[in-house]
Amino acid sequence: MKKLSHYVMKHIWGYLIAVLCLIIGVALDMLSPQLTKRIIDDVIGGGDLPLLKYLLAGILAVGVGRCIFTYFKEYLFDIIGAKISANMRNDLFRHLQGLSADFYDRNNTGELMARAKDDVDRIWDGLTYVGMLIIEVVVHTTLVLTCMFRLNVKLALIPAAAMLCCGTLAIFLEKKLNKIYDEISEENAVLNTVAEENLAGVRTVKAFAREKFEIKKFLSHNKRYYELNMEQSRVFVKYHPLFTFITKLLPLLVLLAGGYLVIQQELTLGALGAFIEYSMNIVWPMEMLGWLTNSLSAAIASNKKLKKIYAETASIKEPSAPIVLPHIQGKITFSNVGFKRAGTEILKDISFSVEPGATLGIMGATGSGKTSVIQLLQRMYDCTEGVILLDDVDIRRLPLRDLRGNISVVMQDVFLFSDTIQDNVRLGKQELLDFEQVKTASHAAMAGSFIERLPDGYDTIIGERGVGLSGGQKQRISIARALAKNNPVLILDDSTSALDMETEQMIQQTLRNLKNTTKLIIAHRISAVRHADEIIFLENGRIAERGTHEELLAAKGLYYETYQSQYGAFMEVM
């Protein structure tokens, strides 16, 4: 993770100019009591009336200068803060994109959204508005105390003691709030997760009439979030009145002690007036200490959360000495491949070879490891035993971009982005595919006819995750997306399950015509794999049977049983 100082140093000149404007603005504030002192001592006490107009002009100039420098100070802090937060989000998102699939197995979407949005916002606040005020409080307090000690050392001890008390309270407050903000940040992530899951799956919730249950679940987390915020408020309210009490008591003590010094002729009346004005000027930094501590604690807690994410590293790494293949033919070889995840054996001793342009069918019951084969080929995970080769090269020696960029995948769980149909089909090769190629791929996937009947055709905006389209329509667009890439390897993971038999047969014919594309077809339907050059049947993560359609039927094993369950009734009628 880049340290916060890295982002600050990137904009150091802007920060320095902003701080300079801040110092000048505060310094101008320090002039006002001095002008007040001159008015009382020289004009009122000394009768120097001609001096009054210059002193009044000085007060006006101080006010105007204060406005100008305050404007530039806040403008610069805001601009720099916005740039830093944008850079932080970019870096965080880039880091998240670089993490492997196992990270997303352990972390949910709502939590990561909270980190990218809410936690970055709190850090942004800490680096800009809160940070600016902390610097201003330090500069302001330092200059005010300096001016006070220059006027009278004895009297200056009172505000110095008050500041010491406020600083001690602020330290206690920060320690108590720090732990609470850690819990608030965690609960905020959980609350985001519950809301995100329910809004994304609202149709499922309604279909199962789970509205009351989901509302109850959300309310329970919302209540916990409320309780944590109330706990934070109770801590803040417990200490904040002490800050207020000190700031209200300070001018009174200064007036009483200063009045005594004036009577003793150790202090002029003008100096007392200036001192009272300084004591009023030092009040707001004391009052701000509690609030600033509150906001700073939130920013520190959020920074800790981001550090945890940055501490994560990708388990799938780029090869140190990559092999770049000038042209991938599409030969795939699994040699004694085994795969374990979280101590559970998923695959064991998987071996097969698919020549360029050939088709491999993969069947098996749910949980038999079919999808894991595909995930290993894409290096979403690395096999724990054996080796996987692409064109006789270990895929761990290939650059990830080259490996995945040459594989087109139609996933079982179709994901479409909230974008036009055309851009969804062009996904991955937006700059390379023109409209005619999109149209050709869509017709090859039997999607062109229904797309062209839509009011906006290929420019139709698809709702979130393809809302508004049927399951079969989403699958056909997903298939069109894979065909449009025209990669040497094509994977279909149960991608025709929502299609009618006629449409599926037409797509199967399209796939058989792809002579230069290596195809891996995962399916539950016999019809999807019967024309494959070889079919493997997985059971409990192992290859239980292998052969062509005819060979497996003749063996009368698991494949034959599946065939009977799907076509047995039809064969009896025949």
C-alpha positions as CSV (number, residue, x, y, z in Angstrom):
1,M,0.0,0.0,0.0
2,K,1.2,3.5,-0.8
3,K,1.6,5.4,2.4
4,L,-0.6,8.5,2.9
5,S,2.6,10.6,2.8
6,H,3.1,9.4,-0.8
7,Y,-0.2,11.0,-1.9
8,V,0.7,14.2,0.1
9,M,4.2,14.4,-1.4
10,K,2.7,14.1,-4.9
11,H,0.9,17.4,-4.3
12,I,3.4,18.9,-1.9
13,W,3.6,22.3,-3.7
14,G,-0.1,22.7,-3.6
15,Y,-0.1,21.7,0.1
16,L,2.7,24.2,0.9
17,I,0.9,27.0,-0.9
18,A,-2.3,26.1,1.0
19,V,-0.5,26.0,4.3
20,L,1.2,29.3,3.5
21,C,-2.2,30.9,2.8
22,L,-3.4,29.4,6.1
23,I,-0.5,30.9,8.0
24,I,-0.9,34.3,6.5
25,G,-4.7,34.2,7.3
26,V,-4.0,33.3,10.9
27,A,-1.3,35.9,11.2
28,L,-3.7,38.5,10.0
29,D,-6.1,37.4,12.7
30,M,-3.3,38.1,15.2
31,L,-3.0,41.7,14.0
32,S,-6.6,42.6,15.0
33,P,-6.0,42.5,18.8
34,Q,-2.9,44.6,18.3
35,L,-4.9,47.2,16.4
36,T,-7.6,47.1,19.2
37,K,-4.8,47.7,21.8
38,R,-3.6,50.8,19.9
39,I,-7.2,52.1,19.6
40,I,-7.7,51.8,23.4
41,D,-4.2,53.0,24.5
42,D,-3.4,55.6,21.9
43,V,-6.7,56.9,20.6
44,I,-9.0,56.5,23.5
45,G,-6.5,56.8,26.3
46,G,-3.9,59.0,24.5
47,G,-6.3,61.2,22.5
48,D,-4.5,60.6,19.2
49,L,-7.7,60.9,17.0
50,P,-5.9,61.2,13.6
51,L,-4.5,57.7,14.2
52,L,-8.0,56.2,14.4
53,K,-8.6,56.3,10.6
54,Y,-5.4,54.4,9.9
55,L,-6.2,51.8,12.6
56,L,-9.7,51.4,11.2
57,A,-8.3,51.0,7.7
58,G,-5.9,48.4,9.1
59,I,-8.9,46.4,10.6
60,L,-10.6,46.6,7.2
61,A,-7.5,45.4,5.4
62,V,-7.1,42.5,7.9
63,G,-10.7,41.5,7.2
64,V,-10.3,41.6,3.4
65,G,-6.9,39.8,3.5
66,R,-8.3,37.2,5.8
67,C,-11.2,36.5,3.3
68,I,-8.8,36.3,0.3
69,F,-6.3,33.9,1.9
70,T,-9.0,31.8,3.5
71,Y,-10.6,31.3,0.1
72,F,-7.4,30.2,-1.5
73,K,-6.5,27.9,1.5
74,E,-9.9,26.1,1.3
75,Y,-9.9,25.9,-2.5
76,L,-6.5,24.4,-2.6
77,F,-7.2,21.9,0.2
78,D,-10.4,20.8,-1.5
79,I,-8.8,20.4,-5.0
80,I,-5.9,18.5,-3.6
81,G,-8.2,16.3,-1.5
82,A,-10.4,15.4,-4.4
83,K,-7.3,14.4,-6.5
84,I,-5.9,12.3,-3.7
85,S,-9.2,10.5,-3.0
86,A,-9.5,9.8,-6.8
87,N,-5.9,8.4,-6.9
88,M,-6.5,6.4,-3.7
89,R,-9.7,4.8,-5.3
90,N,-7.9,4.1,-8.5
91,D,-5.0,2.4,-6.7
92,L,-7.4,0.4,-4.4
93,F,-9.5,-0.7,-7.4
94,R,-6.3,-1.6,-9.4
95,H,-5.1,-3.6,-6.4
96,L,-8.5,-5.4,-6.1
97,Q,-8.4,-6.2,-9.8
98,G,-5.0,-7.8,-9.3
99,L,-6.0,-10.1,-6.5
100,S,-6.8,-13.8,-7.2
101,A,-10.1,-15.6,-7.1
102,D,-9.5,-17.0,-3.7
103,F,-9.5,-13.5,-2.2
104,Y,-13.0,-13.0,-3.5
105,D,-14.0,-16.4,-2.1
106,R,-13.2,-15.0,1.4
107,N,-14.6,-11.4,1.0
108,N,-18.0,-10.3,0.0
109,T,-18.9,-7.5,-2.4
110,G,-20.6,-5.2,0.2
111,E,-17.5,-5.1,2.4
112,L,-15.3,-4.2,-0.5
113,M,-17.7,-1.5,-1.7
114,A,-17.6,0.0,1.8
115,R,-13.8,0.1,1.7
116,A,-13.7,1.7,-1.7
117,K,-16.3,4.3,-0.9
118,D,-16.9,5.0,2.8
119,D,-13.4,4.4,4.0
120,V,-11.7,6.4,1.3
121,D,-14.2,9.2,2.0
122,R,-13.2,9.3,5.6
123,I,-9.5,9.3,4.7
124,W,-10.2,12.1,2.2
125,D,-11.9,14.0,5.0
126,G,-8.9,13.5,7.3
127,L,-6.4,14.7,4.7
128,T,-8.4,17.7,3.6
129,Y,-11.0,19.5,5.8
130,V,-10.0,17.8,9.1
131,G,-6.3,17.9,8.2
132,M,-6.6,21.6,7.3
133,L,-8.3,22.4,10.6
134,I,-5.7,20.5,12.6
135,I,-2.9,22.5,11.0
136,E,-4.9,25.7,11.5
137,V,-5.5,24.8,15.2
138,V,-1.8,24.2,15.7
139,V,-0.7,27.3,13.9
140,H,-3.4,29.4,15.4
141,T,-2.8,28.2,19.0
142,T,1.0,28.7,18.6
143,L,0.7,32.3,17.4
144,V,-2.0,33.2,19.9
145,L,0.1,31.9,22.8
146,T,3.2,33.6,21.5
147,C,1.3,36.9,21.3
148,M,-0.2,36.4,24.8
149,F,3.2,35.6,26.3
150,R,4.7,38.7,24.6
151,L,1.9,40.8,26.2
152,N,2.2,39.3,29.7
153,V,3.8,36.1,30.8
154,K,1.8,35.7,34.0
155,L,-1.6,36.2,32.3
156,A,-0.6,33.9,29.4
157,L,-0.2,31.0,31.9
158,I,-4.0,30.8,32.2
159,P,-4.8,30.0,28.5
160,A,-1.7,27.7,28.4
161,A,-3.1,25.7,31.2
162,A,-6.5,25.6,29.5
163,M,-4.9,24.3,26.3
164,L,-3.0,21.6,28.2
165,C,-6.3,20.4,29.8
166,C,-8.0,20.4,26.4
167,G,-5.1,18.5,24.8
168,T,-5.2,15.8,27.6
169,L,-9.0,15.4,27.1
170,A,-8.5,15.0,23.3
171,I,-6.0,12.2,23.8
172,F,-8.4,10.3,26.1
173,L,-11.2,10.9,23.6
174,E,-9.2,9.6,20.7
175,K,-8.3,6.4,22.5
176,K,-11.9,5.7,23.4
177,L,-13.2,6.5,19.9
178,N,-10.6,4.5,18.0
179,K,-11.9,1.1,19.0
180,I,-15.5,2.2,18.4
181,Y,-14.7,3.4,14.9
182,D,-13.1,0.0,14.1
183,E,-16.4,-1.7,15.0
184,I,-18.5,1.0,13.1
185,S,-16.4,0.4,10.0
186,E,-16.9,-3.4,10.2
187,E,-20.7,-3.1,10.8
188,N,-21.0,-0.6,8.0
189,A,-19.4,-3.2,5.7
190,V,-21.9,-5.9,6.9
191,L,-24.8,-3.5,6.4
192,N,-23.7,-2.8,2.9
193,T,-23.4,-6.5,2.1
194,V,-26.9,-7.3,3.4
195,A,-28.3,-4.4,1.4
196,E,-26.4,-5.2,-1.8
197,E,-27.3,-8.9,-1.7
198,N,-31.0,-8.1,-1.1
199,L,-31.3,-5.5,-3.8
200,A,-29.4,-7.6,-6.3
201,G,-31.6,-10.6,-5.5
202,V,-34.8,-8.8,-4.9
203,R,-36.7,-11.0,-7.4
204,T,-35.6,-14.2,-5.6
205,V,-36.6,-12.6,-2.3
206,K,-40.1,-11.9,-3.7
207,A,-40.4,-15.2,-5.4
208,F,-39.9,-17.0,-2.0
209,A,-41.9,-14.4,-0.1
210,R,-38.9,-13.6,2.2
211,E,-39.5,-9.9,2.5
212,K,-40.3,-10.0,6.2
213,F,-37.3,-12.2,6.9
214,E,-34.9,-10.0,4.9
215,I,-36.3,-6.9,6.5
216,K,-35.8,-8.4,9.9
217,K,-32.2,-9.3,9.0
218,F,-31.5,-5.8,7.7
219,L,-33.1,-4.2,10.8
220,S,-30.9,-6.3,13.1
221,H,-27.7,-5.1,11.5
222,N,-29.1,-1.6,11.2
223,K,-29.9,-1.7,14.9
224,R,-26.3,-2.8,15.7
225,Y,-25.0,0.0,13.5
226,Y,-27.2,2.5,15.3
227,E,-26.1,1.2,18.7
228,L,-22.4,1.7,17.7
229,N,-23.1,5.2,16.5
230,M,-24.9,6.0,19.7
231,E,-22.0,4.6,21.7
232,Q,-19.7,6.9,19.8
233,S,-22.1,9.8,20.5
234,R,-22.2,9.0,24.2
235,V,-18.4,9.1,24.4
236,F,-18.3,12.3,22.5
237,V,-21.1,13.9,24.5
238,K,-19.4,12.8,27.7
239,Y,-16.2,14.7,26.9
240,H,-17.4,17.6,24.7
241,P,-19.1,19.6,27.5
242,L,-15.7,19.7,29.3
243,F,-14.2,21.4,26.2
244,T,-17.1,23.9,26.2
245,F,-16.8,24.5,29.9
246,I,-13.1,25.3,29.7
247,T,-13.6,27.6,26.7
248,K,-16.4,29.5,28.4
249,L,-14.5,29.8,31.7
250,L,-11.2,31.0,30.0
251,P,-12.3,34.6,29.0
252,L,-13.8,35.1,32.5
253,L,-10.6,34.1,34.2
254,V,-8.5,36.2,31.8
255,L,-10.7,39.2,32.5
256,L,-10.5,38.8,36.3
257,A,-6.8,38.2,36.4
258,G,-6.1,40.8,33.8
259,G,-8.2,43.4,35.6
260,Y,-6.2,42.8,38.7
261,L,-2.9,43.3,36.8
262,V,-4.3,46.6,35.3
263,I,-5.1,47.8,38.8
264,Q,-1.6,46.8,39.8
265,Q,-0.4,48.8,36.8
266,E,1.4,45.7,35.4
267,L,-0.8,45.8,32.3
268,T,-2.3,48.6,30.2
269,L,-6.0,48.7,29.6
270,G,-5.3,48.3,25.8
271,A,-3.2,45.2,26.4
272,L,-6.0,43.7,28.5
273,G,-8.4,44.4,25.7
274,A,-6.1,42.7,23.2
275,F,-5.6,39.8,25.7
276,I,-9.3,39.3,26.0
277,E,-9.6,39.3,22.2
278,Y,-6.8,36.7,22.0
279,S,-8.5,34.6,24.6
280,M,-11.7,34.6,22.6
281,N,-9.6,33.8,19.6
282,I,-8.2,30.7,21.2
283,V,-11.6,29.4,22.2
284,W,-12.6,27.9,18.8
285,P,-9.4,25.7,18.6
286,M,-10.3,24.3,22.0
287,E,-13.9,23.6,21.0
288,M,-12.7,22.0,17.7
289,L,-10.4,19.6,19.5
290,G,-13.2,17.2,20.4
291,W,-14.8,17.2,16.9
292,L,-11.4,16.9,15.2
293,T,-10.4,14.0,17.4
294,N,-13.7,12.3,16.5
295,S,-13.1,12.7,12.7
296,L,-9.4,11.9,12.9
297,S,-10.3,8.6,14.7
298,A,-12.6,7.7,11.9
299,A,-9.9,8.4,9.3
300,I,-7.3,6.3,11.2
301,A,-9.8,3.4,11.6
302,S,-10.5,3.5,7.8
303,N,-6.9,3.6,6.9
304,K,-6.3,0.4,9.0
305,K,-9.1,-1.3,7.0
306,L,-7.4,-0.4,3.7
307,K,-4.1,-1.6,5.0
308,K,-5.6,-5.0,5.5
309,I,-6.7,-5.2,1.9
310,Y,-3.3,-4.0,0.6
311,A,-1.7,-6.6,2.8
312,E,-3.4,-9.2,0.6
313,T,-1.3,-10.4,-2.3
314,A,-2.3,-12.4,-5.4
315,S,-1.9,-16.1,-5.0
316,I,-1.8,-16.4,-8.8
317,K,1.4,-14.5,-9.9
318,E,2.9,-13.6,-13.2
319,P,5.8,-15.8,-14.1
320,S,9.2,-14.3,-13.4
321,A,10.5,-15.4,-16.8
322,P,7.4,-15.6,-19.0
323,I,7.3,-17.5,-22.3
324,V,5.5,-15.6,-25.0
325,L,3.9,-17.7,-27.7
326,P,3.7,-15.9,-31.1
327,H,0.6,-17.8,-32.1
328,I,-1.4,-20.1,-29.9
329,Q,-2.7,-23.2,-31.6
330,G,-5.0,-24.4,-28.8
331,K,-3.6,-27.7,-27.8
332,I,-4.6,-28.4,-24.1
333,T,-3.0,-31.1,-21.9
334,F,-3.8,-32.0,-18.3
335,S,-1.2,-34.3,-16.9
336,N,-2.0,-36.0,-13.5
337,V,-3.7,-32.8,-12.3
338,G,-4.9,-32.6,-8.7
339,F,-6.5,-29.7,-6.9
340,K,-7.2,-29.0,-3.2
341,R,-8.9,-25.9,-1.8
342,A,-9.1,-25.2,1.9
343,G,-7.9,-28.7,2.6
344,T,-10.7,-30.3,0.6
345,E,-9.7,-32.4,-2.4
346,I,-11.6,-31.2,-5.5
347,L,-9.8,-33.0,-8.4
348,K,-7.4,-36.0,-8.4
349,D,-5.3,-37.5,-11.2
350,I,-7.0,-35.7,-14.1
351,S,-5.3,-36.4,-17.4
352,F,-6.5,-35.7,-20.9
353,S,-5.2,-34.1,-24.1
354,V,-7.2,-32.0,-26.7
355,E,-5.6,-31.4,-30.0
356,P,-6.1,-28.0,-31.8
357,G,-9.5,-27.7,-33.3
358,A,-10.8,-30.8,-31.4
359,T,-13.7,-30.9,-28.9
360,L,-13.7,-32.4,-25.4
361,G,-17.0,-33.0,-23.6
362,I,-17.0,-33.0,-19.8
363,M,-19.9,-34.4,-17.9
364,G,-20.6,-35.4,-14.3
365,A,-22.9,-34.8,-11.4
366,T,-23.1,-31.5,-9.6
367,G,-20.0,-31.1,-7.5
368,S,-17.9,-33.6,-9.4
369,G,-15.3,-30.9,-10.3
370,K,-16.3,-30.0,-13.9
371,T,-16.1,-26.2,-13.4
372,S,-12.8,-26.5,-11.4
373,V,-11.2,-28.0,-14.6
374,I,-12.0,-24.8,-16.4
375,Q,-10.9,-22.5,-13.5
376,L,-7.5,-24.3,-13.4
377,L,-7.1,-23.9,-17.2
378,Q,-7.7,-20.1,-16.8
379,R,-5.4,-20.0,-13.8
380,M,-8.1,-18.7,-11.5
381,Y,-6.4,-21.2,-9.2
382,D,-3.2,-23.2,-9.6
383,C,-3.3,-27.0,-9.5
384,T,-1.7,-28.5,-6.4
385,E,-0.5,-31.6,-8.3
386,G,0.5,-32.3,-11.9
387,V,0.8,-29.8,-14.8
388,I,-1.5,-28.1,-17.3
389,L,0.0,-27.3,-20.7
390,L,-1.2,-25.0,-23.5
391,D,0.6,-25.8,-26.7
392,D,3.0,-28.0,-24.7
393,V,4.0,-25.0,-22.4
394,D,3.2,-25.0,-18.7
395,I,0.5,-22.4,-18.3
396,R,2.3,-21.1,-15.2
397,R,5.1,-19.9,-17.6
398,L,2.7,-17.9,-19.8
399,P,1.7,-14.3,-19.1
400,L,-1.8,-14.2,-17.5
401,R,-3.0,-11.7,-20.1
402,D,-1.8,-14.0,-23.0
403,L,-3.3,-17.1,-21.4
404,R,-6.8,-15.7,-20.5
405,G,-6.8,-13.4,-23.6
406,N,-6.8,-16.5,-25.8
407,I,-9.6,-18.3,-24.1
408,S,-13.2,-17.4,-24.6
409,V,-15.5,-18.5,-21.8
410,V,-19.3,-18.8,-21.6
411,M,-19.9,-19.2,-17.9
412,Q,-22.7,-21.1,-16.3
413,D,-23.7,-18.0,-14.3
414,V,-24.1,-15.5,-17.1
415,F,-23.0,-12.0,-16.2
416,L,-24.0,-9.1,-18.4
417,F,-23.0,-5.5,-17.6
418,S,-25.4,-2.6,-17.4
419,D,-24.5,-1.4,-20.9
420,T,-25.6,-1.8,-24.5
421,I,-26.0,-5.2,-26.0
422,Q,-23.3,-4.3,-28.6
423,D,-20.8,-3.4,-25.9
424,N,-21.6,-6.5,-23.9
425,V,-20.8,-8.6,-27.0
426,R,-17.6,-6.6,-27.7
427,L,-16.4,-7.1,-24.1
428,G,-12.7,-7.7,-24.0
429,K,-12.0,-6.5,-27.5
430,Q,-13.9,-3.2,-27.7
431,E,-11.3,-1.6,-29.8
432,L,-10.9,-4.5,-32.3
433,L,-14.5,-5.5,-33.1
434,D,-16.6,-3.5,-35.4
435,F,-20.4,-3.6,-35.6
436,E,-20.5,-6.2,-38.5
437,Q,-18.5,-8.6,-36.4
438,V,-20.8,-8.1,-33.5
439,K,-23.8,-8.7,-35.7
440,T,-22.2,-11.9,-37.3
441,A,-21.4,-13.3,-33.8
442,S,-24.9,-12.6,-32.6
443,H,-26.5,-14.4,-35.5
444,A,-24.1,-17.3,-35.0
445,A,-25.3,-17.5,-31.4
446,M,-29.0,-17.4,-32.5
447,A,-29.3,-14.0,-30.7
448,G,-29.5,-11.7,-33.8
449,S,-33.2,-12.2,-34.4
450,F,-34.5,-11.2,-31.0
451,I,-31.9,-8.4,-30.6
452,E,-33.0,-6.8,-33.9
453,R,-36.6,-6.9,-32.8
454,L,-35.8,-4.7,-29.8
455,P,-36.7,-1.0,-30.2
456,D,-33.0,0.1,-30.0
457,G,-31.6,-3.1,-31.5
458,Y,-27.9,-3.6,-30.6
459,D,-27.9,-0.2,-28.8
460,T,-30.5,-1.5,-26.3
461,I,-29.3,-0.9,-22.7
462,I,-29.4,-4.1,-20.7
463,G,-30.5,-3.8,-17.1
464,E,-28.3,-4.8,-14.2
465,R,-27.1,-8.4,-14.7
466,G,-29.3,-8.7,-17.8
467,V,-32.6,-7.8,-16.1
468,G,-35.4,-7.7,-18.7
469,L,-34.0,-10.6,-20.7
470,S,-34.9,-14.2,-20.4
471,G,-32.4,-16.8,-19.3
472,G,-32.0,-18.1,-22.8
473,Q,-31.5,-14.6,-24.3
474,K,-28.8,-13.9,-21.8
475,Q,-27.1,-17.2,-22.6
476,R,-27.2,-16.4,-26.3
477,I,-25.7,-13.0,-25.8
478,S,-23.0,-14.6,-23.7
479,I,-22.3,-17.1,-26.4
480,A,-22.1,-14.3,-29.0
481,R,-19.6,-12.5,-26.8
482,A,-17.4,-15.6,-26.8
483,L,-17.7,-16.2,-30.5
484,A,-16.9,-12.6,-31.4
485,K,-13.5,-12.9,-29.7
486,N,-12.6,-15.7,-32.1
487,N,-10.0,-17.1,-29.8
488,P,-8.1,-20.4,-30.3
489,V,-9.8,-21.9,-27.2
490,L,-13.6,-21.8,-26.5
491,I,-15.1,-23.0,-23.2
492,L,-18.8,-23.5,-22.6
493,D,-19.7,-24.2,-19.0
494,D,-23.3,-25.6,-19.2
495,S,-24.1,-22.6,-21.3
496,T,-27.1,-23.9,-23.3
497,S,-29.1,-25.2,-20.3
498,A,-31.8,-22.4,-20.7
499,L,-32.2,-22.9,-24.5
500,D,-34.8,-25.0,-26.2
501,M,-33.6,-28.1,-28.0
502,E,-34.0,-26.6,-31.5
503,T,-31.9,-23.5,-30.7
504,E,-29.3,-25.7,-28.9
505,Q,-28.9,-27.9,-31.9
506,M,-28.4,-24.8,-34.2
507,I,-25.7,-23.5,-31.8
508,Q,-24.1,-27.0,-31.7
509,Q,-23.9,-26.9,-35.4
510,T,-22.2,-23.5,-35.3
511,L,-19.7,-24.9,-32.8
512,R,-18.9,-27.9,-35.0
513,N,-18.1,-25.5,-37.9
514,L,-15.4,-23.9,-35.8
515,K,-12.6,-26.1,-37.2
516,N,-9.7,-24.1,-35.9
517,T,-11.0,-23.6,-32.4
518,T,-10.4,-26.0,-29.5
519,K,-13.6,-26.5,-27.6
520,L,-14.2,-27.7,-24.1
521,I,-17.9,-28.2,-23.4
522,I,-19.2,-28.8,-19.9
523,A,-22.8,-30.0,-19.9
524,H,-25.5,-32.0,-18.2
525,R,-27.3,-32.7,-21.4
526,I,-26.1,-35.5,-23.6
527,S,-27.1,-33.5,-26.7
528,A,-24.4,-30.9,-25.9
529,V,-21.5,-33.3,-25.9
530,R,-22.5,-36.3,-28.1
531,H,-20.5,-35.0,-31.1
532,A,-17.3,-34.3,-29.1
533,D,-14.1,-36.1,-30.1
534,E,-13.8,-37.4,-26.6
535,I,-16.1,-37.3,-23.5
536,I,-14.9,-37.6,-20.0
537,F,-17.3,-38.3,-17.1
538,L,-16.2,-37.1,-13.7
539,E,-17.2,-38.6,-10.4
540,N,-15.9,-37.3,-7.0
541,G,-13.2,-35.3,-8.7
542,R,-11.8,-38.3,-10.8
543,I,-12.3,-39.4,-14.3
544,A,-14.7,-42.3,-14.0
545,E,-15.2,-42.9,-17.8
546,R,-13.9,-41.6,-21.0
547,G,-14.5,-42.3,-24.7
548,T,-16.7,-41.2,-27.6
549,H,-20.5,-41.1,-27.4
550,E,-20.8,-44.5,-28.9
551,E,-18.1,-46.0,-26.8
552,L,-19.6,-44.8,-23.6
553,L,-23.0,-46.0,-24.5
554,A,-21.6,-49.4,-25.2
555,A,-19.8,-49.5,-21.9
556,K,-23.2,-49.0,-20.1
557,G,-21.8,-47.1,-17.2
558,L,-22.5,-43.7,-15.7
559,Y,-22.8,-42.0,-19.1
560,Y,-25.2,-44.7,-20.3
561,E,-27.3,-44.2,-17.1
562,T,-27.4,-40.4,-17.8
563,Y,-28.4,-41.1,-21.4
564,Q,-31.2,-43.4,-20.2
565,S,-32.5,-40.8,-17.7
566,Q,-32.7,-38.2,-20.5
567,Y,-33.8,-40.3,-23.4
568,G,-35.2,-43.5,-21.9
569,A,-38.8,-42.5,-22.1
570,F,-38.4,-41.3,-25.7
571,M,-36.7,-44.6,-26.7
572,E,-39.6,-46.6,-25.1
573,V,-42.1,-44.6,-27.2
574,M,-40.0,-45.2,-30.3
